[in-house]
Amino acid sequence: MLGVQACTGNNGPIPIKYGSDQCAYCKMTVSDPRFGTQLQTNKGRAYNFDDIQCMISFVKESKVEKEEIAVYYLPDYISNELKPATEMFFLKSDELKSPMRGNIAAFSNAEDLEKTQASIGGTTITWDDLWK
């Protein structure tokens, strides 16, 4: 099944196959490594998404219960490396033009976020803000 993979334990993110993996929520192809996200369940199943908004909608619609989720991985906007969401800083800007127009980017450090924000504008938000 595209977009859904199994692994043993939580040993970090499973690489997303950009251009071929399918978003578990909207079924579009995950194509942009700046925005492709992943959640992993406690049982080790990984779900890939083309945009953070798809991942949040997937969880809000109870496709997977929040209690079953071990970790959310988001790509650093600069390096594209998937990192735990709880370690990230977030920028919302219409200029980001993410696949599903969530227009949210994650950064592994505040300095990179501030440089990008100075260039394209936008508002800093928190992980909790994304769920409101």
HELIX and SHEET records of a PDB file:
HELIX    1   1 ILE A   52  LYS A   60  1                                   9    
HELIX    2   2 LYS A   66  GLU A   68  5                                   3    
HELIX    3   3 ALA A   85  GLU A   87  5                                   3    
HELIX    4   4 ASP A   94  LEU A   96  5                                   3    
HELIX    5   5 ALA A  110  ILE A  120  1                                  11    
HELIX    6   6 TRP A  127  LEU A  130  1                                   4    
SHEET    1   A 5 VAL A   4  ALA A   6  0                                        
SHEET    2   A 5 ARG A  45  PHE A  49 -1                                        
SHEET    3   A 5 THR A  37  THR A  41 -1                                        
SHEET    4   A 5 ILE A  69  PRO A  75 -1                                        
SHEET    5   A 5 LEU A  82  PRO A  84 -1                                        
SHEET    1   B 3 ILE A 104  PHE A 107  0                                        
SHEET    2   B 3 PHE A  89  LYS A  92 -1                                        
SHEET    3   B 3 THR A 123  ILE A 125 -1                                        
END                                                                             
